[in-house]
């Protein structure tokens, strides 16, 4: 249980740091958020818990393929805000675009038996 609490606190600290840094500098906040720190933490926690480099590698591969469709959010959200949409509708539309992009990727994976996730 202690290890879980440490994981949660470390991850929460990272998110809070990104948020605070973003208030001072959009670039610095974006740079820290763009770094794969959360993924690195997840890989370290997984390896520490399982001792399996293969499981960590499988997670890294899955993260790679899912980062691609998640980029839809970072195109749609700012475009919607620039078009005059409010924060929440723009955020929701960005999330929906991302979910649609995930569905497309998973559909392509199944259709062509690409084996992207295992």
Steps between C-alpha positions, in 0.01 A plus 500: 500500500788737574643451151161587350477821705853597390401442136188712535683783676787505249260508207279765663806712573600482134156611380488784754849612398398511134190704588695750710777531243239553228370806688842662472597384152281320248813374326665363816176336615444349157858377482475326836159355409628382161786308653401140550543533877171330585585216264848472650353486849253233390780295342714527813207410730406204277855368486546552873177312574546215250873482426401441138674707234275329242186635669657845515590477131145392411364798692743735322392364162133548585569854620673581171204391290248677724695827503436537127118523520520705821660776294153569357414668830787746465377600154126519567497666844706809411325531162161500673615762754639719220165463320331659802374191679494505878755299697270209594343444155847522342642257756213257447539519124873435532431195718240372251744547212758301695254220575406488132868484403553216752204314351642541150841370610347202681278429199802505268690275742218246495424529128857452388607280795791732570554379855585847627404418857626152558 
